[in-house]
Amino acid sequence: MARHTIHKGRKIEVQLDVSRAPDGREIRRDVILHPGAVVILPLLADGRVCLLRNFRFVLGRTLWEVPAGTLEPDEPPEQAAVRDLAEETGYSAGRWQKLGVFYPSPGVLTEAMHLFVAHDLTPGPAQPEADEQLEPVLLPWDEAVQMATDGRIHDLKTVATLLLWDRLRAAKGG
C-alpha cells in the first residue's frame, strides 16, 4: 500500500491510497486525513440545551448545530472541548462527561469525533473565530429533540448527539 499527498490544507490532507486487492487488481481510494474533533452537548440546569445557528460557507446556508471544533496538533480532546465550548457559546462547564468517539465518514475520512456533555454551565462572552458566524440559542430539550426528528436539523453530528443523549436520559428515567 502506498499513499501520496494530493493536497495539504490548513486542517486536512487529501491523499491517494493505492493498494492491491487479493486478486491482484489495483485499488485506488481517496483518503482525507483529519486531526479529529470534539462535539459538545451543553446542558443547562433548567432543562434547556445550547445549540448554534451556524452559517456554513461550504453549503451557503445556516444550520442548527451543537458546538464542535477541530483538535489542534497534540491537543487532548478534553482540552479542546473546554476551549470550543467557551469560544462558540461563552459557557464554561463545571462538570464534563465523555460519551464516546464516533467516525462520521470512515469510508473516506480519518476524523474521530469525541463526544462530550457539558454540565453545570456558567455563562460568559462567546469568542468565535474570525471566520465563524455563530449564534448561540437556548432551546427547551424537547424542542431540540423534535427538531432532530422532524428534519429541521440537518447536521448529522447534532442529530446523533441529541438522539443519543435523549435515549440515555430515557434509560435513566428522565
Stockholm file with secondary structure:
# STOCKHOLM 1.0

chainA/1-174         MARHTIHKGRKIEVQLDVSRAPDGREIRRDVILHPGAVVILPLLADGRVCLLRNFRFVLGRTLWEVPAGTLEPDEPPEQAAVRDLAEETGYSAGRWQKLGVFYPSPGVLTEAMHLFVAHDLTPGPAQPEADEQLEPVLLPWDEAVQMATDGRIHDLKTVATLLLWDRLRAAKGG
#=GR chainA/1-174 SS CEEEEEEECSSCEEEEEEEECTTSCEEEEEEEECCCEEEEEEBCTTSEEEEEEEEETTTTEEEEECCEEECCTTCCHHHHHHHHHHHHHCCEEEEEEEEEEECSCTTTBCCCEEEEEEEEEECCCCCCCTTCCEEEEEEEHHHHHHHHHHTSCCCHHHHHHHHHHHHHHHHTTC
#=GC SS_cons         CEEEEEEECSSCEEEEEEEECTTSCEEEEEEEECCCEEEEEEBCTTSEEEEEEEEETTTTEEEEECCEEECCTTCCHHHHHHHHHHHHHCCEEEEEEEEEEECSCTTTBCCCEEEEEEEEEECCCCCCCTTCCEEEEEEEHHHHHHHHHHTSCCCHHHHHHHHHHHHHHHHTTC
//
